[in-house]
Amino acid sequence: MLYAILSEDVKDSLEKRKAARPDHLARLEKLRDEGRLVLAGPHPAVDAEDPADAGFTGSLVVAEFDSLADAQAWADADPYMIAGVYTRVTVKPFKKVLP
């Protein structure tokens, strides 16, 4: 089943994000390589493709897991979570309708 992982950043998270980004991306690339990743990306803090120093306010990952518990465990082990980038992470089932 698909799950949406909605993460919210702490204030001024950009430097923490930069430090943990390689490990964070490696985990997402593993999901992609396994054919389980639907989409992933950050929420810019400003209305721009590249928010520069404004940074990001959170992230969204939609991926396939065997259960809600597995999706939550994956989210809890995210390098951004461990590095203190995220203040809150919500994991919930997701039903893809379109496209």
N, C-alpha and C positions, 0 to 999 in steps of 0.2 A: 504494500500500500504506500501511497505517497504521503509525505508529511511536510508541512511548512514550518521552518525554523525561523522565527522572527526575533532578532536580537536588537537591543538598544544599547548604545554606547554611553560610557561615562562622559562627563564634560571634558573637553580638551583631550580627546583620546588619540589624536593623530600620531604622536610620537610612539605611543604604545602599539598602535596598529602597524606602523612601519617596521618596528622591531620584530613583531610576531608574524608578519605577513608571509614570509617564505614557508613557514611550517603550516600556517592556515591554508595557503594555496595548495600545498602538497596533499593535504587531506581531501580537499575538494577535487583535485585531479585524480586521486584514487577512486573516488565515487564516480567520476566521469568515465574513467577507464573501465570500470565495472559495469557501465551502462545504467547506473542508478541515479545520476544527477540530471534533473530537468532544467534547473537554472540556479544561478547564485550571483550575488552582487551586493554592493553597499548602497546605502541611501545617502547621497550627498547632502551636506548641511545647508547648501544654497542651491538655487535653481540653475545649475550649470553641470555640464558633462564632467569638467574637471574643477572641483571645488577649491583647489589649491590649499592655502592655509586654513580655510574654513573647515576642512575635514569632512567627517561623516557622522551621521547620527545613529547608525545601526546597519544591519544587514538582513538579507533574506536569502534563505536556501530552501529549495524544494527538491526533495530527493526521496528515493524509495528505500524503505526499511522494512524489516519483518514485523515490527510492532512499534507501538508508541514508546514503550520502554526502551527499545533499541535506539530509536531516534533521539530520545531524551539523553541516553547515555552518550551517544555520539556528540550531541550538542554540549554536554557538560565537559567533555574532554577536548573541546576546541582550544587551540592555542590562544585565540583571542580571549576566551574565558579565563584561562590560566594566567594570562598576562594582565588581566584587569581591564581589558578594553570594554567588555560588556558589563552593564549594570543589571540587565535583566534579559532572560531568554525565555520565549514562549514557544512550545512545540505543540502542534495540533495536526490532526488528520487533514488531508487536502484531497479534494476530488477535482481532477483536471477535466474540464468540459470543452474548452476551446484553446487553441486551434486543434 
